[in-house]
Amino acid sequence: MTRTIFGTDGVRGRANSYPMTAEMALRLGAAAGRYFRRDRSDKHRVVIGKDTRRSGYMLENALTAGLTSTGMNVLLLGPVPTPAVGFLTRSMRADLGIMISASHNPHEDNGIKFFGPEGFKLSDEVEAQIEAILAGEIRLAQPENIGRAKRIDDGLWRYAEYAKTTFPAGLRLDGLKVVVDCANGAAYRVAPEVLWELGAEVIPVGVVPNGLNINDRCGSTHTETAAAAVVAHGADLGICLDGDADRVMIIDETGTVADGDQIMALFAERWAAEGRLKEGTLVATVMSNLGLERHLGARGLRLERTAVGDRYVVEAMRRGGWNLGGEQSGHIVMTDYGTTGDGLLAGLQFLAAMVETGQKASTLSRRFDRVPQMLKNVRYAAGADPMAAAPVKAAIAAAEAQLTGCGRLLIRRSGTEPLIRVMAECEDEALLAEVVDSVVAAVAEAASPRADAPPAR
């Protein structure tokens, strides 16, 4: 079975446009409820969290209607981080967890992410089966079996208490000044509170959500705001989360940003030294820098690459029995602690390294020299297929030939936006720019409607 609605991270799109409409959310909730309802008992439970987007209210209500119509009981968590939904799905013995969020995207976008009963995101196969149910007539519950819905207030704080247990026992953050940028998103309450309760002096940024300012010039995709705060306040560290707090960027005391590759390198080294890194393996995607792979190899460690998407990282980790993985974009997955990327827990592990070693963030966050990498995106119209164009295929073949033996080229479709991502790595920066620009130009030409093309009918 194939998937047409689900992408690399659930269902995503512009709010109030297909597929992010109330009608589709209702049907998705009903289809997922029908898939996960095992029997006719009234014990079936779903937890639903959301970030701070205004459209979250609409989608939350629609999902609740769909789920209860198939006999599922719904527990509404309110604004919570995505990893909290993964944690609470398992801890509260729910059949299903749902997070309403478009992660790092602007407020006008939204998305729906699903978690199975073990707290892990659904596989492609399960998503395809839900789509198959969605495409048909969904069987509804009898009137006496319609589910209930209620709001619960303690879900966020259950997660907060758990987050604190992942920080090494006996250690404190006393004496450390920490900027935490919550992107006006889902972690705006919990992240500053956890850091403060562990002893840090906290400078909060991006903690006044209004439904429209999520990820707006703040958070992990706009680190300049937190970097300026770190320097202005003389902070020891900056922790930059995205809108649903499953990503993190680390900012050292000088205002320099460390991405997910540098964070994973530090954790892999430390865990390997402690005998905790399963089979000496770190799992990352094809987007992770070649410098990371070389750095690990020089220390006898191995990098296992996957397709882009933290879900695919987790699936590889589970298959291989590995316990550390993530993405350059800041998803850090530590299955010893959680089931998905968790920006707050990764930030706590970085702080633990600072406390245990007595070293500054700048020392810990600069693990390897990056191979020059360039990434450019080309937007295309819905339904277009620029990758099928002969000039694009020729440009890619020529670029790959130029990089043979000195770099690599990666072309892929975004799983969350109508974008073609063109990425290359090469020590020769002039050659790097040349090959990327040549492919981008070909893709852009193929993605643009021709002036002499007949009008669409």
Beta strands, then each sheet from edge to edge (+ up, - down):
strand 1: 11-14
strand 2: 45-50
strand 3: 73-79
strand 4: 96-100
strand 5: 109-115
strand 6: 149-151
strand 7: 177-181
strand 8: 201-205
strand 9: 237-241
strand 10: 248-251
strand 11: 257-258
strand 12: 281-285
strand 13: 302-306
strand 14: 324-326
strand 15: 332-334
strand 16: 373-379
strand 17: 407-413
strand 18: 419-426
sheet 1: 1+ 5- 4+ 2+ 3+ 6+
sheet 2: 8+ 7+ 9+ 10- 11+
sheet 3: 13+ 12+ 14+ 15-
sheet 4: 16+ 18- 17+
end
